Amino acid sequence: MTISAEELDAIRDSVRALCTQFPGTYWRELDQNREYPTAFVTALTESGFLGALIPEEYGGSGLGLRAACAILEEIHKNGCNAGAAHAQMYTMGTVLKHGSPTQKKEWLPKIASGEIRLQAFGVTEPTSGSDTMSLSTTAVRQGDHYVINGQKIWTSRAEHSDYMLLLARTTPKEDVKKKGEGLSVFMLDMRGAKGLTIRPIRTMMNHATTEVFFDNVTVPAANMIGEEGQGFRYILGSMNAERTLIGAECLGDAQWFINKATAYANERKVFGRLIGQNQGVAFPLARAYAQYRAAALMIQRSAEMFDAGEKNAEEANIGKMLASEASWAAAEVCVQVHGGFAFAEEFDIERKFREARLYQVAPISTNLILSYVAEHVLGLPRSY
Ligand SMILES: Cc1cc2nc3c(=O)[nH]c(=O)nc-3n(C[C@H](O)[C@H](O)[C@H](O)COP(=O)(O)OP(=O)(O)OC[C@H]3O[C@@H](n4cnc5c(N)ncnc54)[C@H](O)[C@@H]3O)c2cc1C
């Protein structure tokens, strides 16, 4: 799927128009009360933006990853936060790629329209952390159902989702024949599910994240995606899109911080001159901008390769790392340029600063990206 620069500009214009309805005051109030941005997510859903990666035959717009990146980047560039909704965009990738024709027909149109909220992605567990292959939540087959027991952590948006894409162990780790096997993916309908407990975790920023406990929760065998035991591979396959999209959000944040800081440096006068006239203020801003531009090229490349059906793991990983570092560098500069005012809530900088820090940890930490590059790109020995 190729999309023209004009089409991308038009998408950005519409996203920007939508974002103007959700100014800083809206996000600040939610942040203070740790509330979910329901009105924003509804507006995004109704606009059809969240169906950008779903093919037209299933009711989406089939615009591809470049367009999806433009949407998320623009949201963040305009001071909003797509973290409350972005999973609706990419979590369905596993269903699209590995689901049966019946599953795709059943779920994808409803995900595209927002009738089904697929916002929850249950992978991380408290004991296994980044070592996904060691996760211990089990799914045991009993007749035409699987019975789930265990716990997930950091399952974001679980309280605001109808389904969870769940990764669980169907074969004990010691019995698997090949490394990476033994885990399976399920579409778990959480609405009224017996034995499911969701507990919110209050975090540094307003992220609607939770821990989820499974006590004999049943899921129909028909809701398993693809083959039993192959789930880890499926989830890994969808992560390149996720990393590229998160990278795009970071690029949006970087621009928000840089724009805000540049405007301030051009108007704030101290010692009788604009602070931006001091190279000690201007150079860190110029450096942050250069970092953002370089990261943007890698994210763009990653999205183009994905849309062309090429393998983009290297670009997705590196792009996400560079973009998360660029947004953090820009956040740092923005604080420094604003001096004391950066700490006042009404400037939105302290909120965006807290939000921007996440992306060097989740959805994958920088060290794990470096491990990927060291091992799979440079051919160095595996470190773990
Ligand atoms: C707000 C938030 C939302 C999240 N949302 C979701 C979600 O919706 N669904 C989901 O499944 N998960 C989610 N996560 C989880 C997230 O993906 C993990 O936090 C992340 O992958 C890191 O795992 P961990 O926290 O267990 O850290 P750990 O794996 O415990 O790692 C801790 C530190 O040690 C480093 N480290 C570990 N092993 C190595 C190694 N071999 N070499 C070098 N360094 C190493 C890591 O890089 C990290 O810095 C979320 C997390 C947060 C904080």
PDBQT file of the ligand as one rigid body, heavy atoms in Angstrom, charges set to zero:
ROOT
HETATM    1  C1  LIG A 401       2.558   2.001  31.969  1.00  0.00    +0.000 C 
HETATM    2  C2  LIG A 401       2.875   0.660  31.393  1.00  0.00    +0.000 A 
HETATM    3  C3  LIG A 401       1.987   0.097  30.484  1.00  0.00    +0.000 A 
HETATM    4  C4  LIG A 401       2.234  -1.177  29.982  1.00  0.00    +0.000 A 
HETATM    5  N1  LIG A 401       1.291  -1.770  29.164  1.00  0.00    +0.000 NA
HETATM    6  C5  LIG A 401       1.418  -3.082  28.855  1.00  0.00    +0.000 A 
HETATM    7  C6  LIG A 401       0.364  -3.787  28.194  1.00  0.00    +0.000 A 
HETATM    8  O1  LIG A 401      -0.676  -3.217  27.852  1.00  0.00    +0.000 OA
HETATM    9  N2  LIG A 401       0.511  -5.123  27.980  1.00  0.00    +0.000 N 
HETATM   10  C7  LIG A 401       1.630  -5.797  28.350  1.00  0.00    +0.000 A 
HETATM   11  O2  LIG A 401       1.695  -7.008  28.140  1.00  0.00    +0.000 OA
HETATM   12  N3  LIG A 401       2.664  -5.156  28.981  1.00  0.00    +0.000 NA
HETATM   13  C8  LIG A 401       2.574  -3.832  29.237  1.00  0.00    +0.000 A 
HETATM   14  N4  LIG A 401       3.594  -3.176  29.900  1.00  0.00    +0.000 N 
HETATM   15  C9  LIG A 401       4.767  -3.924  30.311  1.00  0.00    +0.000 C 
HETATM   16  C10 LIG A 401       6.031  -3.524  29.578  1.00  0.00    +0.000 C 
HETATM   17  O3  LIG A 401       6.022  -4.080  28.295  1.00  0.00    +0.000 OA
HETATM   18  C11 LIG A 401       7.211  -3.985  30.442  1.00  0.00    +0.000 C 
HETATM   19  O4  LIG A 401       7.237  -3.170  31.600  1.00  0.00    +0.000 OA
HETATM   20  C12 LIG A 401       8.515  -3.902  29.710  1.00  0.00    +0.000 C 
HETATM   21  O5  LIG A 401       8.537  -4.817  28.645  1.00  0.00    +0.000 OA
HETATM   22  C13 LIG A 401       9.693  -4.211  30.659  1.00  0.00    +0.000 C 
HETATM   23  O6  LIG A 401       9.437  -5.365  31.394  1.00  0.00    +0.000 OA
HETATM   24  P1  LIG A 401       9.549  -5.367  32.993  1.00  0.00    +0.000 P 
HETATM   25  O7  LIG A 401       8.855  -4.170  33.487  1.00  0.00    +0.000 OA
HETATM   26  O8  LIG A 401       9.096  -6.675  33.493  1.00  0.00    +0.000 OA
HETATM   27  O9  LIG A 401      11.094  -5.190  33.285  1.00  0.00    +0.000 OA
HETATM   28  P2  LIG A 401      12.146  -6.346  33.537  1.00  0.00    +0.000 P 
HETATM   29  O10 LIG A 401      12.057  -7.383  32.464  1.00  0.00    +0.000 OA
HETATM   30  O11 LIG A 401      12.049  -6.778  34.944  1.00  0.00    +0.000 OA
HETATM   31  O12 LIG A 401      13.484  -5.542  33.327  1.00  0.00    +0.000 OA
HETATM   32  C14 LIG A 401      13.931  -4.544  34.265  1.00  0.00    +0.000 C 
HETATM   33  C15 LIG A 401      15.151  -3.853  33.692  1.00  0.00    +0.000 C 
HETATM   34  O13 LIG A 401      16.200  -4.800  33.482  1.00  0.00    +0.000 OA
HETATM   35  C16 LIG A 401      16.631  -4.763  32.132  1.00  0.00    +0.000 C 
HETATM   36  N5  LIG A 401      16.949  -6.116  31.663  1.00  0.00    +0.000 N 
HETATM   37  C17 LIG A 401      16.236  -7.262  31.888  1.00  0.00    +0.000 A 
HETATM   38  N6  LIG A 401      16.846  -8.292  31.298  1.00  0.00    +0.000 NA
HETATM   39  C18 LIG A 401      17.960  -7.808  30.683  1.00  0.00    +0.000 A 
HETATM   40  C19 LIG A 401      18.985  -8.384  29.884  1.00  0.00    +0.000 A 
HETATM   41  N7  LIG A 401      19.006  -9.666  29.595  1.00  0.00    +0.000 N 
HETATM   42  N8  LIG A 401      19.956  -7.577  29.405  1.00  0.00    +0.000 NA
HETATM   43  C20 LIG A 401      19.971  -6.247  29.704  1.00  0.00    +0.000 A 
HETATM   44  N9  LIG A 401      18.999  -5.644  30.455  1.00  0.00    +0.000 NA
HETATM   45  C21 LIG A 401      18.013  -6.419  30.935  1.00  0.00    +0.000 A 
HETATM   46  C22 LIG A 401      15.467  -4.189  31.337  1.00  0.00    +0.000 C 
HETATM   47  O14 LIG A 401      15.920  -3.562  30.174  1.00  0.00    +0.000 OA
HETATM   48  C23 LIG A 401      14.871  -3.216  32.329  1.00  0.00    +0.000 C 
HETATM   49  O15 LIG A 401      15.515  -1.974  32.230  1.00  0.00    +0.000 OA
HETATM   50  C24 LIG A 401       3.404  -1.872  30.363  1.00  0.00    +0.000 A 
HETATM   51  C25 LIG A 401       4.304  -1.282  31.257  1.00  0.00    +0.000 A 
HETATM   52  C26 LIG A 401       4.046  -0.042  31.782  1.00  0.00    +0.000 A 
HETATM   53  C27 LIG A 401       4.993   0.537  32.776  1.00  0.00    +0.000 C 
ENDROOT
TORSDOF 0
